[in-house]
């Protein structure tokens, strides 16, 4: 990347992050809408910079479903992990956790409430991932290796979540520790996005699955612990591979036209 392209890339990225924060925080009182901020920011920046070509690249990522089956398994792994946990509870004669309290937030524990919960979870995941992984990650990877690019994105993603701690009236004392979870998930999503050839669809599925099963104390603890352990493993493997000039996380970068231009080990 030449100096001029690097400057334009930096300005576009800065504009994206500023818009993502501004739109999300401005919509704090409206359910789900804050999660759409990153996607709306990406749409605005792409419209100003790469235009139709950039939108074609985004659409390509959103519809990229023809990937090896193992990456689909990774994408749905949070659901599989929780189902295995629930099966283990039933086999040992223990009662499964009750998630009706979550559904009551959407009007009750009925099928309609469950549908609204799923719809809101998917919409929020699309809104975030089109921006974070669909736009910001490939742009960061044009300048940095996958690990530092992921850590930069994870830090900004974590700070962006401060709004939700305030909205949901969660103890702010828990926010610093939340960084560990965010970094771990960011590492998994970078790995999934890169290795699937830049599939925004798959990272949306993982994000929705992760949030969707985190409805009780037990299921949240299970998927969070699994994500943290996987994140640690990915860092160890990435550092080892880096000593040999390779990358476990892989690397996908977008060219000026918005299309994926490279997938590297």
C-alpha positions in Angstrom: 0.0 0.0 0.0 1.5 3.3 -1.1 1.5 6.4 1.2 -1.5 8.0 -0.4 -3.6 4.9 -0.3 -2.5 4.4 3.4 -3.7 7.9 4.3 -7.0 7.4 2.5 -7.5 4.1 4.3 -6.7 5.6 7.7 -9.1 8.4 7.1 -11.9 6.1 6.0 -11.3 3.8 9.0 -11.3 6.8 11.4 -14.6 8.0 9.8 -16.1 4.5 10.1 -15.3 4.2 13.8 -16.5 7.7 14.6 -19.7 7.1 12.8 -20.3 3.7 14.3 -19.9 5.2 17.8 -22.0 8.3 17.0 -24.9 6.4 15.4 -25.1 3.7 18.0 -24.8 6.1 20.9 -27.4 8.5 19.4 -29.9 5.6 19.2 -29.3 4.3 22.7 -33.0 4.5 23.7 -34.3 2.4 20.8 -34.1 -1.4 21.1 -31.7 -3.2 18.6 -31.0 0.1 16.7 -27.7 0.8 18.4 -26.4 -2.6 17.1 -27.1 -1.3 13.5 -24.6 1.5 14.0 -21.5 -0.3 12.6 -23.4 -1.4 9.5 -24.8 2.1 8.8 -21.4 3.6 9.3 -19.9 1.1 6.8 -22.6 1.9 4.3 -21.9 5.6 4.6 -18.2 5.3 4.3 -18.4 2.9 1.4 -20.8 5.2 -0.4 -18.3 8.0 -0.1 -15.2 6.1 -0.9 -15.6 3.0 -3.1 -19.3 3.3 -4.1 -20.9 0.5 -6.1 -17.8 -1.7 -6.2 -17.6 -1.5 -2.4 -21.3 -2.5 -2.0 -20.7 -5.4 -4.4 -17.9 -6.6 -2.2 -20.1 -6.3 0.9 -22.9 -8.2 -0.8 -20.5 -10.9 -1.9 -19.4 -11.4 1.7 -23.0 -11.5 3.0 -23.9 -14.2 0.5 -20.7 -16.3 0.7 -22.2 -19.6 2.0 -20.3 -22.1 -0.2 -17.4 -22.7 2.1 -16.0 -26.0 3.5 -18.4 -27.6 6.0 -15.9 -27.3 8.9 -16.3 -23.6 8.9 -20.1 -23.9 9.1 -19.5 -26.2 12.1 -17.4 -23.5 13.7 -20.1 -20.9 13.0 -22.8 -23.0 14.8 -20.4 -24.3 17.5 -22.0 -22.2 20.4 -25.3 -23.8 19.8 -23.8 -27.3 19.6 -21.8 -26.7 22.8 -24.9 -25.6 24.7 -26.9 -28.6 23.4 -24.2 -30.9 24.6 -24.2 -29.2 28.0 -28.0 -29.6 28.3 -27.8 -33.2 27.2 -25.2 -33.8 29.9 -27.4 -32.3 32.5 -30.4 -34.4 31.5 -28.3 -37.6 31.4 -27.1 -36.9 34.9 -30.6 -36.2 36.2 -30.2 -32.5 36.7 -32.7 -29.8 35.6 -31.9 -27.6 32.6 -31.7 -23.8 33.2 -34.8 -21.7 32.7 -34.5 -19.0 30.0 -38.1 -17.6 30.3 -36.8 -14.5 32.0 -35.0 -13.5 28.8 -38.0 -14.1 26.7 -40.2 -12.0 29.0 -38.1 -9.0 27.8 -39.8 -9.4 24.5 -43.4 -9.7 25.8 -43.6 -13.1 27.4 -42.5 -16.7 27.1 -44.7 -17.5 24.1 -43.6 -18.6 20.6 -44.1 -15.0 19.4 -41.6 -13.8 22.1 -39.1 -16.5 21.1 -39.5 -15.4 17.4 -38.9 -11.7 18.4 -35.8 -12.8 20.4 -34.3 -14.7 17.5 -35.2 -11.8 15.1 -33.6 -9.2 17.3 -30.5 -11.4 17.8 -30.0 -11.9 14.1 -30.6 -8.3 13.2 -28.2 -7.1 15.9 -25.5 -9.6 14.6 -25.9 -8.4 11.0 -25.7 -4.8 12.1 -22.5 -5.4 14.0 -20.7 -7.8 11.7 -21.2 -6.0 8.4 -19.3 -3.1 10.1 -16.7 -4.8 12.3 -15.7 -7.8 10.2 -17.2 -6.9 6.9 -15.5 -3.5 6.7 -13.1 -2.7 9.5 -11.2 -5.9 9.8 -10.2 -6.3 6.1 -9.1 -2.6 6.1 -7.0 -3.1 9.2 -5.4 -6.2 7.7 -4.3 -4.1 4.7 -1.9 -2.4 7.2 -1.3 -5.0 10.0 -0.9 -8.7 10.4 -4.0 -10.5 11.5 -3.2 -10.6 15.3 -2.5 -6.9 15.8 -5.3 -6.0 13.4 -7.7 -8.1 15.6 -6.4 -6.6 18.8 -7.0 -3.1 17.5 -10.5 -3.9 16.4 -11.2 -5.8 19.7 -10.3 -2.8 21.8 -12.5 -0.4 19.8 -15.3 -3.0 19.7 -15.0 -3.4 23.5 -15.2 0.4 24.1 -18.2 0.5 21.8 -20.0 -2.0 24.1 -19.8 0.5 27.1 -23.2 1.9 25.9 -24.9 -1.5 26.4 -23.5 -1.7 30.0 -25.1 1.7 30.6 -28.4 0.8 28.9 -28.8 -2.6 30.6 -27.6 -1.1 33.9 -24.8 -3.6 34.3 -22.1 -2.9 37.0 -19.4 -0.9 35.3 -16.9 -2.7 37.6 -17.4 -5.7 35.3 -16.6 -3.8 32.1 -12.7 -4.2 32.3 -13.0 -8.0 32.7 -15.4 -8.0 29.7 -12.4 -7.1 27.5 -11.1 -10.6 27.9 -14.3 -12.1 26.4 -14.4 -9.5 23.6 -10.8 -10.2 22.6 -11.4 -13.9 22.6 -14.5 -13.6 20.4 -12.7 -11.2 18.1 -9.9 -13.7 17.6 -12.4 -16.5 16.7 -14.3 -14.2 14.3 -11.1 -13.1 12.6 -10.1 -16.8 12.2 -13.6 -17.7 10.9 -13.8 -14.7 8.5 -10.3 -15.1 7.0 -10.4 -18.9 6.7 -13.9 -18.9 5.1 -12.6 -16.5 2.4 -14.2 -13.4 3.8 -17.7 -14.7 4.6 -19.6 -12.1 6.5 -22.5 -14.5 6.6 -20.5 -17.0 8.7 -19.4 -14.5 11.3 -23.0 -13.3 11.5 -24.1 -16.8 12.2 -21.5 -17.3 14.9 -22.3 -13.9 16.5 -26.0 -14.7 16.5 -25.5 -18.2 17.8 -23.2 -17.0 20.6 -25.6 -14.2 21.7 -28.7 -16.4 21.2 -27.6 -19.2 23.6 -26.3 -16.8 26.2 -29.7 -16.6 27.9 -28.9 -18.1 31.3 -26.1 -18.0 33.8 -25.0 -21.5 32.9 -25.2 -21.3 29.1 -23.4 -17.9 29.2 -20.6 -19.3 31.4 -20.2 -22.3 29.1 -19.9 -20.4 25.8 -17.8 -17.7 27.4 -15.3 -20.1 28.9 -15.1 -22.0 25.7 -14.5 -18.8 23.7 -11.8 -17.6 26.1 -10.0 -21.0 25.9 -10.2 -21.0 22.1 -9.0 -17.4 22.0 -5.9 -18.3 24.1 -5.2 -21.3 21.8 -5.5 -19.2 18.7 -3.0 -16.6 20.1 -0.5 -19.4 21.1 -0.8 -21.0 17.6 -0.6 -17.7 15.8 2.6 -16.6 17.7 4.2 -20.0 17.0 3.2 -19.9 13.3 4.5 -16.3 13.0 8.0 -17.5 14.0 7.9 -19.5 10.8 6.4 -16.8 8.6 2.9 -18.3 8.6 -0.5 -17.4 10.1 -3.1 -19.6 11.8 -5.6 -16.7 11.7 -5.1 -16.2 7.9 -5.5 -12.9 6.2 -8.1 -11.5 3.9 -7.8 -8.0 2.5 -10.1 -5.9 0.4 -8.8 -4.1 -2.7 -9.9 -0.6 -3.7 -13.0 -2.1 -5.4 -14.1 -3.7 -2.2 -13.6 -7.3 -3.4 -11.5 -9.8 -1.5 -8.1 -9.8 -3.1 -6.0 -12.2 -1.1 -6.2 -15.0 1.4 -2.8 -15.8 2.9 -1.5 -18.4 5.4 
